[in-house]
Amino acid sequence: MSKQRNWVANAIEKIQADYQRSADTHLIKLNLPQLDGIDIYLKDESTHPTGSLKHRLARSLFLYALCNGKIKQDTTIIEASSGSTAISEAYFARLLGLKFIAVMAKSTSQEKIDQISLYGGECFLVDSTEMIYAESELLAKQLNGYYMDQFTYAERATDWRGNNNIADSIFMQMKLEPNPIPKHIVMSAGTGGTSATIGRYLRYNQLDTELTVVDPENSVFFDYFKSGDSSLVTNSSSRIEGIGRPRVEPSFIASLLDNMIKVADVESVATVLWLEKILGRKVGASTGTNMVGVLQLAKQMLDNGESGSIVTLLCDKGDRYLGSYFNPDWVAKNIGDIGPYLAQLDRFLGKDK
């Protein structure tokens, strides 16, 4: 075996050993007695070593690139990211002794920037989300590095047939629940990689579960799902970090979805604050977006006299957003008045006073 092949083999072994040291993430059942006959579960991806759903993606992207001969012992890794993927990739780059540079919009939370630095990564900040792609490609050429390009490779880097991917994990953990086959799985999309994995898994295993993707404001995914126009773009960036995109990403496979729901940002942020009261801890705003979709589907089920289970994702920790979504002044300035939706949540759950 050549020196380079030997280094790749050792790198893969390090990643696999890191995986073996990590337990699976928890499946949390929410206590919502008002939703009689409907069980709601959150797959808590915040318990990964790097604190988010993107840990799975980063691991898969590194293994995909290593096995395809794209990463060598002295390769600099570059990624376009809104933060969470970059944190996780910085973690794996440090594990392998590689230099890592994240290209991100200046609007990315300082907490995320600090986490990337903690893992030894560098941050290259640009004025807007739309600029991250071209800047990443340019940096990779200038440094003779490798552009990881999560927005292209996320949908193919993970083994969707099983192998303890997120879908496989969900259904294994649901086996002993009253309704083990969920009526719905609800999630938001950044790259589209996780929705592709889940959608393919459902079809491959002939499971009667509907996959619904929720989309925030300033994202073209919902309009693409409705129109099929892959050329759609927007000049605005999503205010819900980690999800929604200004263009149709190659890894977003709309044909795998059963439904999409557009969610207002005030709904997402209000639901995050409501969730904190139920969970006793803070979560990121993308989890709020997910829960808006869950509650809409739960109401439809109630109205139709249906029972069953709904599973969604708890994407990341809220301590990354203390200066934004959990700062009332920032919310009032950047999101708007969330009071009416908070009151609506209380009425829906029978807690209005």
Residue, then its C-alpha position, 0 to 999 in steps of 0.5 A: m500500500s502506498k504512503q498516501r493510501n496508508w494515510v487515507a486508511n488511517a484517516i478513515e479508521k480515526i473517523q470510524a473510531d470516533y463514531q464508535r465512541s459516540a452513542d446514538t442520539h435520543l428520541i424524546k417524546l413530548n408530553l402534550p396531553q392536549l393532542d389526544g391520540i397523537d404522539i410527537y417525538l423529537k430526534d435530538e441531534s444536539t447531543h452529537p459531539t459538535g452539537s447538531l444534526k450536521h455532525r452526521l453530514a460532516r462525517s459522511l462528507f469526509l468519508y465520501a471524499l476520502c474514499n473518492g481520493k479527494i483528500k490527502q495528508d496536506t489537503t486544506i478543506i474549504e466549505a460554504s456554510s451557514g455555521s453548523t456544518a462548518i463546526s462539524e467539519a472543523y471537528f473532523a478536520r482537526l481529528l485528521g490534522l487538516k487545515f479547515i476554512a469555513v466561508m460564511a456570511k457575516s450574519t452568522s452568529q458569533e457563537k458559531i464562529d467561536q465554535i469553529s475557531l475552538y476546533g482550529g478552523e478559520c472563518f472567511l466571512v463574506d457580505s451575503t449568503e449568495m457569495i459563499y459558493a463562488e468564494s469557496e471555489l476560488l479559495a480551493k483553487q488558490l490554496n490547491g485545497y478541496y471544496m467539500d461542497q455540502f450543497t452538492y454532495a449531501e444527498r449522496a454521501t450518506d448510505w440511505r439504505g440503512n447502516n444506522n443513518i438517521a432514518d434507520s435510527i428513528f425507526m429502530q427507536m420507535k419499535l416499542e412505541p404505541n404507533p411505531i410507524p410514524k404518520h409523518i416525519v417533519m424536517s427543514a432543509g438546508t442542503g437537502g441531504t437529510s430529507a433525501t436520506i429519509g425519503r429514500y429510506l422510506r421508499y426502500n423499506q416500503l414504509d407508509t410514512e409521509l415526509t414533509v419539509v418545512d421551509p422558512e421565509n427567504s428560501v426558494f425550496f417551497d416555490y421550487f417544490k410547487s413549480g419545478d423551476s430549478s432556476l429560482v433565486t432570491n436576493s434575501s438570506s434566510r433569517i433562520e440559520g441553517i435552513g432555507r437557501p437563496r437558490v435551488e441546491p443540487s442536493f435538494i431532491a423535491s421528488l422525494l417529498d410528500n409535502m412542503i409547508k411554508v413557515a413564517d419566521v415569527e412562527s419559528v421563533a415563537t415556537v422555539l420560546w414555547l419549546e423551551k418551556i416544555l423541554g427546559r432548555k434552549v434549541g435552535a430556531s430551525t427546530g422551531t420551524n420543524m415544530v410549526g409543521v408538526l403542530q399544523l399536521a397534528k391539528q389536521m389529524l385531530d380535525n380528521g379524527e386520526s391518531g398516530s405518531i409524528v417525528t421531527l428533528l431537534c437540530d441543534k442547541g440554542d446556546r448558539y443563538l443567545g445573541s439572536y433568537f433568545n434576545p428580545d431586542w434582536v427578535a423585535k428588530n430582525i423578526g418582528d412581533i412574535g406575541p400574537y403567535l405565542a398567544q395562538l400557541d397557548r390557545f391551541l394547547g389550551k393554556d391561555k389565561 
